[in-house]
Amino acid sequence: MINILLFTGYTILIMSIISSFVFEIISLFRQRKNDLVKLFLSIGFISIIFLTSYILSSDEIFYSLKSSILHDGERINSKLIGGGLITTYCLILLAFLVIVYTEIRRVILCKLL
């Protein structure tokens, strides 16, 4: 009984994710083409940030808790995890800077008006 409900829940979740992406893409093509350009610019910007973070990340292999060296295949995992962490830090910093910029701009515009 639990397995059936679990698989049903997974199926509904996957169907809802797919349908939300499909409807978003349909509405994107129905509206202005300017939105499509903004979408590709955003995807390109995020890709550049992740690629830079991946290049900057280290592929060091650390010892596990059992004091044995991890396998060489896990160098890729280490590099991906490092790239993900650096990407997260960059995006948090970018969000903070955008918030500060928005607040300063709002204060300046309120003083001018």
C-alpha positions, 0 to 999 in steps of 0.5 A, a space after each residue: 500500500 505504501 509503495 503504491 502511494 509513494 509511486 503515485 506521489 512521484 508520478 504526480 510530482 513528475 507530471 506537475 513539473 513537466 506540465 509547468 515547464 511545458 506551459 511556461 515554454 508555450 506562454 513564452 513563445 506566445 508573448 513577446 520575443 524580448 522575453 525569449 532573449 532575456 531568458 537566453 541571456 539569463 541562462 548564459 549568465 548562470 552558465 558563465 558563473 557556474 563554468 567559472 566556479 567549476 574552473 576555480 574549484 579544487 579537485 583535491 581528494 580528502 581522506 574519508 573517516 576510515 583514513 582511506 583515500 577516496 577513489 580517483 573517480 571521485 575527483 570529478 565529484 569533488 570538483 562539481 561540489 566545489 563548483 556548486 559551492 562557489 556558484 552558490 556563494 557568487 549568487 548570494 553575493 550578487 543577490 546582496 549587491 542587487 538588494 543594496 543597489 536597489 535600496 540606494 537607488 530608491 533612496 536617491 530617487 525619493 530625494 529627487 522627487 
